[in-house]
Amino acid sequence: MTPSRPGAHERLLLRRRNNPLFDAILREVEPDELAAARHKDHAELEDFAREFHVLLDSAVRLRPNEESQTLLDLKARLDEAYTRLASLGGDTEAFKLGLRRLTDTIISAVRQAAADDPHAVEELTHEQLAREQHYRLMEFPLVADLMRPDSPIAAEGLAAILFSAPRDELEAALWLFGPEELARLCRDARALLSGAGTDYGYENLALMELHCPKSEPR
């Protein structure tokens, strides 16, 4: 059964399908390719469900006065899990809510342990703001797919995907790249769009060049 929303592997095929910025052979996406991608995405969601219950069990086993390092280690696992979850297909809202609640519980315990350390409390506050920003960015499928450690988006197809992305997704994704990466992507995009012989993607190029280092020639 097709999931309520595509996962990372199906999205990759949908981005390539009939996209003039890809080679002709990659634009042709066969039904069996889509079916295989959906199957892989569904298997990933099932794997995540099992992992979620392991994380939940780890949280339940925490002692009332657990060591801060143990709490921070679990929080890191929760953060990694959320990053993976964001790119999965299907109905993931319950998992997202569960991970956020678990993370909030861990942070509250760490904050309580650090109550006598104003500097530590300030760092936790800054981290919370950064985490909320991270959550917002991960709502964009392109950002979620790029953030995966095993992202299906290969380097050689990155420019084509960026320059055919919805404008809001592209703008969010640009925050993932440093100045040198942006400069290289701008160069790659100009070459790609020039060779494609189409106006497709030039609006996104203009947006990216606003973010490129000022020294980058226009």
Rosetta constraint file for C-alpha pairs under 8 A:
AtomPair CA 2 CA 6 HARMONIC 7.94 0.50
AtomPair CA 2 CA 38 HARMONIC 6.93 0.50
AtomPair CA 3 CA 38 HARMONIC 7.72 0.50
AtomPair CA 3 CA 42 HARMONIC 7.63 0.50
AtomPair CA 3 CA 89 HARMONIC 6.33 0.50
AtomPair CA 3 CA 90 HARMONIC 4.46 0.50
AtomPair CA 3 CA 91 HARMONIC 7.46 0.50
AtomPair CA 4 CA 89 HARMONIC 7.25 0.50
AtomPair CA 4 CA 90 HARMONIC 4.89 0.50
AtomPair CA 4 CA 91 HARMONIC 6.32 0.50
AtomPair CA 5 CA 89 HARMONIC 5.25 0.50
AtomPair CA 5 CA 90 HARMONIC 5.12 0.50
AtomPair CA 5 CA 91 HARMONIC 7.32 0.50
AtomPair CA 6 CA 10 HARMONIC 5.71 0.50
AtomPair CA 6 CA 11 HARMONIC 5.95 0.50
AtomPair CA 6 CA 38 HARMONIC 7.35 0.50
AtomPair CA 6 CA 41 HARMONIC 7.83 0.50
AtomPair CA 6 CA 88 HARMONIC 7.60 0.50
AtomPair CA 6 CA 89 HARMONIC 4.72 0.50
AtomPair CA 6 CA 90 HARMONIC 6.68 0.50
AtomPair CA 7 CA 11 HARMONIC 6.04 0.50
AtomPair CA 7 CA 38 HARMONIC 7.17 0.50
AtomPair CA 7 CA 41 HARMONIC 5.34 0.50
AtomPair CA 7 CA 42 HARMONIC 7.90 0.50
AtomPair CA 7 CA 87 HARMONIC 6.15 0.50
AtomPair CA 7 CA 88 HARMONIC 4.65 0.50
AtomPair CA 7 CA 89 HARMONIC 3.56 0.50
AtomPair CA 7 CA 90 HARMONIC 7.09 0.50
AtomPair CA 8 CA 12 HARMONIC 6.26 0.50
AtomPair CA 8 CA 41 HARMONIC 6.96 0.50
AtomPair CA 8 CA 87 HARMONIC 5.59 0.50
AtomPair CA 8 CA 88 HARMONIC 6.17 0.50
AtomPair CA 8 CA 89 HARMONIC 7.02 0.50
AtomPair CA 8 CA 141 HARMONIC 7.92 0.50
AtomPair CA 8 CA 145 HARMONIC 5.90 0.50
AtomPair CA 8 CA 152 HARMONIC 7.05 0.50
AtomPair CA 9 CA 13 HARMONIC 6.76 0.50
AtomPair CA 9 CA 37 HARMONIC 5.27 0.50
AtomPair CA 9 CA 38 HARMONIC 7.20 0.50
AtomPair CA 9 CA 40 HARMONIC 7.36 0.50
AtomPair CA 9 CA 41 HARMONIC 6.40 0.50
AtomPair CA 9 CA 152 HARMONIC 6.51 0.50
AtomPair CA 10 CA 14 HARMONIC 6.30 0.50
AtomPair CA 10 CA 34 HARMONIC 6.16 0.50
AtomPair CA 10 CA 37 HARMONIC 5.06 0.50
AtomPair CA 10 CA 38 HARMONIC 5.86 0.50
AtomPair CA 10 CA 41 HARMONIC 7.38 0.50
AtomPair CA 11 CA 15 HARMONIC 6.07 0.50
AtomPair CA 12 CA 16 HARMONIC 6.40 0.50
AtomPair CA 12 CA 152 HARMONIC 7.10 0.50
AtomPair CA 12 CA 153 HARMONIC 6.97 0.50
AtomPair CA 13 CA 17 HARMONIC 6.03 0.50
AtomPair CA 13 CA 29 HARMONIC 6.62 0.50
AtomPair CA 13 CA 34 HARMONIC 7.05 0.50
AtomPair CA 14 CA 29 HARMONIC 7.98 0.50
AtomPair CA 15 CA 19 HARMONIC 6.92 0.50
AtomPair CA 15 CA 161 HARMONIC 6.63 0.50
AtomPair CA 15 CA 164 HARMONIC 7.76 0.50
AtomPair CA 16 CA 22 HARMONIC 6.56 0.50
AtomPair CA 16 CA 26 HARMONIC 6.32 0.50
AtomPair CA 16 CA 27 HARMONIC 5.28 0.50
AtomPair CA 16 CA 28 HARMONIC 7.93 0.50
AtomPair CA 16 CA 29 HARMONIC 7.71 0.50
AtomPair CA 16 CA 161 HARMONIC 7.69 0.50
AtomPair CA 17 CA 26 HARMONIC 7.19 0.50
AtomPair CA 17 CA 27 HARMONIC 4.45 0.50
AtomPair CA 17 CA 28 HARMONIC 5.89 0.50
AtomPair CA 17 CA 29 HARMONIC 5.70 0.50
AtomPair CA 18 CA 27 HARMONIC 4.73 0.50
AtomPair CA 18 CA 28 HARMONIC 6.70 0.50
AtomPair CA 19 CA 27 HARMONIC 5.79 0.50
AtomPair CA 19 CA 164 HARMONIC 7.75 0.50
AtomPair CA 20 CA 24 HARMONIC 7.67 0.50
AtomPair CA 20 CA 27 HARMONIC 7.43 0.50
AtomPair CA 20 CA 196 HARMONIC 6.94 0.50
AtomPair CA 20 CA 198 HARMONIC 7.78 0.50
AtomPair CA 20 CA 200 HARMONIC 7.63 0.50
AtomPair CA 21 CA 160 HARMONIC 5.42 0.50
AtomPair CA 21 CA 164 HARMONIC 7.84 0.50
AtomPair CA 21 CA 192 HARMONIC 7.10 0.50
AtomPair CA 21 CA 193 HARMONIC 7.21 0.50
AtomPair CA 21 CA 196 HARMONIC 6.13 0.50
AtomPair CA 21 CA 200 HARMONIC 7.91 0.50
AtomPair CA 22 CA 26 HARMONIC 6.11 0.50
AtomPair CA 22 CA 27 HARMONIC 6.18 0.50
AtomPair CA 22 CA 157 HARMONIC 7.71 0.50
AtomPair CA 22 CA 160 HARMONIC 6.55 0.50
AtomPair CA 23 CA 27 HARMONIC 6.47 0.50
AtomPair CA 24 CA 28 HARMONIC 6.83 0.50
AtomPair CA 29 CA 33 HARMONIC 6.50 0.50
AtomPair CA 29 CA 34 HARMONIC 7.24 0.50
AtomPair CA 30 CA 34 HARMONIC 6.63 0.50
AtomPair CA 31 CA 35 HARMONIC 6.18 0.50
AtomPair CA 32 CA 36 HARMONIC 6.10 0.50
AtomPair CA 33 CA 37 HARMONIC 6.19 0.50
AtomPair CA 34 CA 38 HARMONIC 6.12 0.50
AtomPair CA 35 CA 39 HARMONIC 6.18 0.50
AtomPair CA 36 CA 40 HARMONIC 6.23 0.50
AtomPair CA 37 CA 41 HARMONIC 6.15 0.50
AtomPair CA 38 CA 42 HARMONIC 6.07 0.50
AtomPair CA 39 CA 43 HARMONIC 6.18 0.50
AtomPair CA 40 CA 44 HARMONIC 6.27 0.50
AtomPair CA 41 CA 45 HARMONIC 6.43 0.50
AtomPair CA 41 CA 88 HARMONIC 6.62 0.50
AtomPair CA 41 CA 89 HARMONIC 6.24 0.50
AtomPair CA 42 CA 46 HARMONIC 6.38 0.50
AtomPair CA 42 CA 89 HARMONIC 7.08 0.50
AtomPair CA 42 CA 90 HARMONIC 7.52 0.50
AtomPair CA 43 CA 47 HARMONIC 6.21 0.50
AtomPair CA 44 CA 48 HARMONIC 6.11 0.50
AtomPair CA 44 CA 88 HARMONIC 7.18 0.50
AtomPair CA 45 CA 49 HARMONIC 6.22 0.50
AtomPair CA 45 CA 85 HARMONIC 7.98 0.50
AtomPair CA 45 CA 88 HARMONIC 6.32 0.50
AtomPair CA 45 CA 89 HARMONIC 7.11 0.50
AtomPair CA 45 CA 90 HARMONIC 7.62 0.50
AtomPair CA 46 CA 50 HARMONIC 6.63 0.50
AtomPair CA 47 CA 51 HARMONIC 6.38 0.50
AtomPair CA 48 CA 52 HARMONIC 5.98 0.50
AtomPair CA 48 CA 85 HARMONIC 7.36 0.50
AtomPair CA 49 CA 53 HARMONIC 6.55 0.50
AtomPair CA 50 CA 54 HARMONIC 6.58 0.50
AtomPair CA 51 CA 55 HARMONIC 6.35 0.50
AtomPair CA 52 CA 56 HARMONIC 6.12 0.50
AtomPair CA 52 CA 81 HARMONIC 7.96 0.50
AtomPair CA 52 CA 95 HARMONIC 7.59 0.50
AtomPair CA 53 CA 57 HARMONIC 6.06 0.50
AtomPair CA 54 CA 58 HARMONIC 6.27 0.50
AtomPair CA 55 CA 59 HARMONIC 6.30 0.50
AtomPair CA 55 CA 74 HARMONIC 7.97 0.50
AtomPair CA 55 CA 77 HARMONIC 7.93 0.50
AtomPair CA 55 CA 78 HARMONIC 7.42 0.50
AtomPair CA 56 CA 60 HARMONIC 6.24 0.50
AtomPair CA 56 CA 102 HARMONIC 7.78 0.50
AtomPair CA 57 CA 61 HARMONIC 6.24 0.50
AtomPair CA 58 CA 62 HARMONIC 6.69 0.50
AtomPair CA 58 CA 74 HARMONIC 7.82 0.50
AtomPair CA 59 CA 74 HARMONIC 7.75 0.50
AtomPair CA 59 CA 102 HARMONIC 7.36 0.50
AtomPair CA 62 CA 66 HARMONIC 6.27 0.50
AtomPair CA 66 CA 70 HARMONIC 6.88 0.50
AtomPair CA 66 CA 71 HARMONIC 6.98 0.50
AtomPair CA 67 CA 71 HARMONIC 6.55 0.50
AtomPair CA 68 CA 72 HARMONIC 6.13 0.50
AtomPair CA 68 CA 110 HARMONIC 6.10 0.50
AtomPair CA 68 CA 113 HARMONIC 7.27 0.50
AtomPair CA 69 CA 73 HARMONIC 6.02 0.50
AtomPair CA 70 CA 74 HARMONIC 6.31 0.50
AtomPair CA 71 CA 75 HARMONIC 6.20 0.50
AtomPair CA 71 CA 106 HARMONIC 6.17 0.50
AtomPair CA 71 CA 109 HARMONIC 7.84 0.50
AtomPair CA 71 CA 110 HARMONIC 6.94 0.50
AtomPair CA 72 CA 76 HARMONIC 6.18 0.50
AtomPair CA 72 CA 106 HARMONIC 7.74 0.50
AtomPair CA 72 CA 110 HARMONIC 7.76 0.50
AtomPair CA 73 CA 77 HARMONIC 6.49 0.50
AtomPair CA 74 CA 78 HARMONIC 6.27 0.50
AtomPair CA 74 CA 106 HARMONIC 7.97 0.50
AtomPair CA 75 CA 79 HARMONIC 6.16 0.50
AtomPair CA 75 CA 103 HARMONIC 6.07 0.50
AtomPair CA 75 CA 106 HARMONIC 6.57 0.50
AtomPair CA 75 CA 107 HARMONIC 7.84 0.50
AtomPair CA 76 CA 80 HARMONIC 6.24 0.50
AtomPair CA 77 CA 81 HARMONIC 6.11 0.50
AtomPair CA 78 CA 82 HARMONIC 6.18 0.50
AtomPair CA 78 CA 99 HARMONIC 6.45 0.50
AtomPair CA 78 CA 102 HARMONIC 7.81 0.50
AtomPair CA 78 CA 103 HARMONIC 6.66 0.50
AtomPair CA 79 CA 83 HARMONIC 6.37 0.50
AtomPair CA 79 CA 103 HARMONIC 7.95 0.50
AtomPair CA 80 CA 84 HARMONIC 6.45 0.50
AtomPair CA 81 CA 85 HARMONIC 6.02 0.50
AtomPair CA 82 CA 86 HARMONIC 6.09 0.50
AtomPair CA 82 CA 96 HARMONIC 6.95 0.50
AtomPair CA 82 CA 99 HARMONIC 6.81 0.50
AtomPair CA 83 CA 87 HARMONIC 7.32 0.50
AtomPair CA 83 CA 138 HARMONIC 7.41 0.50
AtomPair CA 83 CA 144 HARMONIC 6.90 0.50
AtomPair CA 83 CA 147 HARMONIC 6.91 0.50
AtomPair CA 83 CA 148 HARMONIC 6.70 0.50
AtomPair CA 84 CA 88 HARMONIC 7.01 0.50
AtomPair CA 84 CA 144 HARMONIC 7.77 0.50
AtomPair CA 84 CA 148 HARMONIC 6.04 0.50
AtomPair CA 85 CA 92 HARMONIC 7.35 0.50
AtomPair CA 85 CA 95 HARMONIC 7.88 0.50
AtomPair CA 85 CA 96 HARMONIC 7.44 0.50
AtomPair CA 86 CA 138 HARMONIC 6.07 0.50
AtomPair CA 86 CA 139 HARMONIC 6.90 0.50
AtomPair CA 86 CA 141 HARMONIC 7.55 0.50
AtomPair CA 86 CA 144 HARMONIC 5.53 0.50
AtomPair CA 86 CA 145 HARMONIC 7.97 0.50
AtomPair CA 87 CA 141 HARMONIC 6.37 0.50
AtomPair CA 87 CA 144 HARMONIC 4.91 0.50
AtomPair CA 87 CA 145 HARMONIC 5.37 0.50
AtomPair CA 87 CA 148 HARMONIC 7.41 0.50
AtomPair CA 88 CA 92 HARMONIC 7.46 0.50
AtomPair CA 92 CA 96 HARMONIC 6.26 0.50
AtomPair CA 93 CA 97 HARMONIC 6.17 0.50
AtomPair CA 94 CA 98 HARMONIC 6.10 0.50
AtomPair CA 95 CA 99 HARMONIC 6.12 0.50
AtomPair CA 96 CA 100 HARMONIC 6.18 0.50
AtomPair CA 97 CA 101 HARMONIC 6.16 0.50
AtomPair CA 98 CA 102 HARMONIC 6.15 0.50
AtomPair CA 99 CA 103 HARMONIC 6.03 0.50
AtomPair CA 100 CA 104 HARMONIC 6.08 0.50
AtomPair CA 101 CA 105 HARMONIC 6.18 0.50
AtomPair CA 102 CA 106 HARMONIC 6.29 0.50
AtomPair CA 103 CA 107 HARMONIC 6.12 0.50
AtomPair CA 104 CA 108 HARMONIC 6.07 0.50
AtomPair CA 105 CA 109 HARMONIC 6.38 0.50
AtomPair CA 106 CA 110 HARMONIC 6.27 0.50
AtomPair CA 107 CA 111 HARMONIC 5.93 0.50
AtomPair CA 107 CA 124 HARMONIC 7.88 0.50
AtomPair CA 108 CA 112 HARMONIC 6.09 0.50
AtomPair CA 109 CA 113 HARMONIC 6.29 0.50
AtomPair CA 110 CA 114 HARMONIC 6.22 0.50
AtomPair CA 111 CA 115 HARMONIC 5.97 0.50
AtomPair CA 111 CA 121 HARMONIC 6.30 0.50
AtomPair CA 111 CA 124 HARMONIC 7.16 0.50
AtomPair CA 114 CA 118 HARMONIC 7.78 0.50
AtomPair CA 114 CA 120 HARMONIC 6.22 0.50
AtomPair CA 114 CA 121 HARMONIC 6.35 0.50
AtomPair CA 115 CA 121 HARMONIC 6.71 0.50
AtomPair CA 117 CA 121 HARMONIC 6.32 0.50
AtomPair CA 118 CA 122 HARMONIC 6.14 0.50
AtomPair CA 119 CA 123 HARMONIC 6.27 0.50
AtomPair CA 120 CA 124 HARMONIC 6.23 0.50
AtomPair CA 121 CA 125 HARMONIC 6.30 0.50
AtomPair CA 122 CA 126 HARMONIC 6.35 0.50
AtomPair CA 123 CA 127 HARMONIC 6.08 0.50
AtomPair CA 124 CA 128 HARMONIC 6.10 0.50
AtomPair CA 125 CA 129 HARMONIC 6.47 0.50
AtomPair CA 126 CA 130 HARMONIC 6.30 0.50
AtomPair CA 127 CA 131 HARMONIC 6.04 0.50
AtomPair CA 128 CA 132 HARMONIC 6.28 0.50
AtomPair CA 129 CA 133 HARMONIC 6.38 0.50
AtomPair CA 130 CA 134 HARMONIC 6.13 0.50
AtomPair CA 131 CA 135 HARMONIC 6.16 0.50
AtomPair CA 132 CA 136 HARMONIC 6.32 0.50
AtomPair CA 133 CA 137 HARMONIC 6.30 0.50
AtomPair CA 134 CA 138 HARMONIC 6.15 0.50
AtomPair CA 135 CA 139 HARMONIC 6.65 0.50
AtomPair CA 136 CA 140 HARMONIC 7.77 0.50
AtomPair CA 137 CA 143 HARMONIC 6.55 0.50
AtomPair CA 137 CA 144 HARMONIC 7.80 0.50
AtomPair CA 137 CA 172 HARMONIC 6.32 0.50
AtomPair CA 137 CA 173 HARMONIC 7.94 0.50
AtomPair CA 138 CA 143 HARMONIC 5.72 0.50
AtomPair CA 138 CA 144 HARMONIC 4.98 0.50
AtomPair CA 139 CA 143 HARMONIC 7.64 0.50
AtomPair CA 139 CA 144 HARMONIC 7.08 0.50
AtomPair CA 140 CA 144 HARMONIC 6.29 0.50
AtomPair CA 140 CA 169 HARMONIC 5.83 0.50
AtomPair CA 140 CA 172 HARMONIC 7.35 0.50
AtomPair CA 141 CA 145 HARMONIC 6.06 0.50
AtomPair CA 141 CA 169 HARMONIC 7.50 0.50
AtomPair CA 142 CA 146 HARMONIC 6.19 0.50
AtomPair CA 142 CA 165 HARMONIC 7.94 0.50
AtomPair CA 142 CA 169 HARMONIC 6.19 0.50
AtomPair CA 142 CA 170 HARMONIC 7.65 0.50
AtomPair CA 142 CA 173 HARMONIC 6.78 0.50
AtomPair CA 143 CA 147 HARMONIC 6.07 0.50
AtomPair CA 143 CA 169 HARMONIC 7.24 0.50
AtomPair CA 143 CA 172 HARMONIC 6.93 0.50
AtomPair CA 143 CA 173 HARMONIC 5.20 0.50
AtomPair CA 143 CA 176 HARMONIC 7.94 0.50
AtomPair CA 144 CA 148 HARMONIC 6.56 0.50
AtomPair CA 145 CA 151 HARMONIC 5.78 0.50
AtomPair CA 145 CA 152 HARMONIC 7.27 0.50
AtomPair CA 145 CA 153 HARMONIC 7.29 0.50
AtomPair CA 146 CA 151 HARMONIC 5.67 0.50
AtomPair CA 146 CA 153 HARMONIC 6.78 0.50
AtomPair CA 147 CA 151 HARMONIC 6.86 0.50
AtomPair CA 153 CA 157 HARMONIC 6.65 0.50
AtomPair CA 153 CA 158 HARMONIC 6.38 0.50
AtomPair CA 154 CA 158 HARMONIC 6.22 0.50
AtomPair CA 155 CA 159 HARMONIC 7.97 0.50
AtomPair CA 157 CA 161 HARMONIC 6.32 0.50
AtomPair CA 158 CA 162 HARMONIC 6.08 0.50
AtomPair CA 159 CA 163 HARMONIC 6.08 0.50
AtomPair CA 159 CA 185 HARMONIC 6.33 0.50
AtomPair CA 159 CA 188 HARMONIC 6.59 0.50
AtomPair CA 159 CA 189 HARMONIC 5.71 0.50
AtomPair CA 159 CA 192 HARMONIC 7.75 0.50
AtomPair CA 160 CA 164 HARMONIC 6.27 0.50
AtomPair CA 160 CA 189 HARMONIC 7.42 0.50
AtomPair CA 160 CA 192 HARMONIC 7.50 0.50
AtomPair CA 161 CA 165 HARMONIC 6.07 0.50
AtomPair CA 162 CA 170 HARMONIC 6.10 0.50
AtomPair CA 162 CA 204 HARMONIC 7.78 0.50
AtomPair CA 163 CA 170 HARMONIC 7.67 0.50
AtomPair CA 163 CA 189 HARMONIC 7.44 0.50
AtomPair CA 163 CA 201 HARMONIC 4.98 0.50
AtomPair CA 163 CA 202 HARMONIC 7.56 0.50
AtomPair CA 163 CA 204 HARMONIC 5.34 0.50
AtomPair CA 163 CA 205 HARMONIC 6.54 0.50
AtomPair CA 164 CA 200 HARMONIC 7.52 0.50
AtomPair CA 164 CA 201 HARMONIC 5.64 0.50
AtomPair CA 164 CA 204 HARMONIC 7.42 0.50
AtomPair CA 165 CA 169 HARMONIC 6.36 0.50
AtomPair CA 165 CA 170 HARMONIC 5.89 0.50
AtomPair CA 165 CA 204 HARMONIC 7.91 0.50
AtomPair CA 166 CA 170 HARMONIC 6.28 0.50
AtomPair CA 167 CA 171 HARMONIC 6.15 0.50
AtomPair CA 167 CA 204 HARMONIC 6.69 0.50
AtomPair CA 168 CA 172 HARMONIC 6.29 0.50
AtomPair CA 169 CA 173 HARMONIC 6.09 0.50
AtomPair CA 170 CA 174 HARMONIC 6.16 0.50
AtomPair CA 170 CA 204 HARMONIC 7.52 0.50
AtomPair CA 171 CA 175 HARMONIC 7.46 0.50
AtomPair CA 171 CA 207 HARMONIC 7.63 0.50
AtomPair CA 171 CA 208 HARMONIC 7.87 0.50
AtomPair CA 172 CA 176 HARMONIC 7.98 0.50
AtomPair CA 173 CA 177 HARMONIC 7.76 0.50
AtomPair CA 174 CA 182 HARMONIC 7.79 0.50
AtomPair CA 174 CA 208 HARMONIC 7.41 0.50
AtomPair CA 174 CA 211 HARMONIC 7.69 0.50
AtomPair CA 177 CA 181 HARMONIC 5.70 0.50
AtomPair CA 177 CA 182 HARMONIC 6.02 0.50
AtomPair CA 178 CA 182 HARMONIC 6.14 0.50
AtomPair CA 179 CA 183 HARMONIC 6.13 0.50
AtomPair CA 179 CA 212 HARMONIC 6.50 0.50
AtomPair CA 179 CA 213 HARMONIC 5.87 0.50
AtomPair CA 180 CA 184 HARMONIC 6.24 0.50
AtomPair CA 180 CA 213 HARMONIC 7.91 0.50
AtomPair CA 181 CA 185 HARMONIC 6.09 0.50
AtomPair CA 182 CA 186 HARMONIC 6.09 0.50
AtomPair CA 182 CA 208 HARMONIC 7.74 0.50
AtomPair CA 182 CA 211 HARMONIC 7.44 0.50
AtomPair CA 182 CA 212 HARMONIC 5.55 0.50
AtomPair CA 182 CA 213 HARMONIC 7.58 0.50
AtomPair CA 183 CA 187 HARMONIC 6.40 0.50
AtomPair CA 183 CA 212 HARMONIC 5.60 0.50
AtomPair CA 183 CA 213 HARMONIC 6.55 0.50
AtomPair CA 183 CA 216 HARMONIC 6.43 0.50
AtomPair CA 184 CA 188 HARMONIC 6.13 0.50
AtomPair CA 185 CA 189 HARMONIC 5.88 0.50
AtomPair CA 186 CA 190 HARMONIC 6.20 0.50
AtomPair CA 186 CA 205 HARMONIC 7.22 0.50
AtomPair CA 186 CA 208 HARMONIC 6.96 0.50
AtomPair CA 186 CA 209 HARMONIC 6.56 0.50
AtomPair CA 186 CA 212 HARMONIC 7.26 0.50
AtomPair CA 187 CA 191 HARMONIC 6.37 0.50
AtomPair CA 188 CA 192 HARMONIC 6.00 0.50
AtomPair CA 189 CA 193 HARMONIC 5.92 0.50
AtomPair CA 189 CA 205 HARMONIC 6.95 0.50
AtomPair CA 190 CA 194 HARMONIC 5.95 0.50
AtomPair CA 190 CA 205 HARMONIC 7.63 0.50
AtomPair CA 191 CA 195 HARMONIC 6.08 0.50
AtomPair CA 192 CA 196 HARMONIC 6.08 0.50
AtomPair CA 193 CA 197 HARMONIC 6.70 0.50
AtomPair CA 193 CA 198 HARMONIC 6.81 0.50
AtomPair CA 193 CA 199 HARMONIC 7.50 0.50
AtomPair CA 193 CA 200 HARMONIC 7.61 0.50
AtomPair CA 193 CA 201 HARMONIC 7.14 0.50
AtomPair CA 193 CA 202 HARMONIC 7.40 0.50
AtomPair CA 194 CA 198 HARMONIC 7.62 0.50
AtomPair CA 201 CA 205 HARMONIC 6.37 0.50
AtomPair CA 202 CA 206 HARMONIC 6.26 0.50
AtomPair CA 203 CA 207 HARMONIC 6.48 0.50
AtomPair CA 204 CA 208 HARMONIC 6.21 0.50
AtomPair CA 205 CA 209 HARMONIC 6.12 0.50
AtomPair CA 206 CA 210 HARMONIC 6.57 0.50
AtomPair CA 207 CA 211 HARMONIC 7.13 0.50
AtomPair CA 208 CA 212 HARMONIC 6.39 0.50
AtomPair CA 209 CA 218 HARMONIC 7.64 0.50
AtomPair CA 212 CA 216 HARMONIC 6.59 0.50
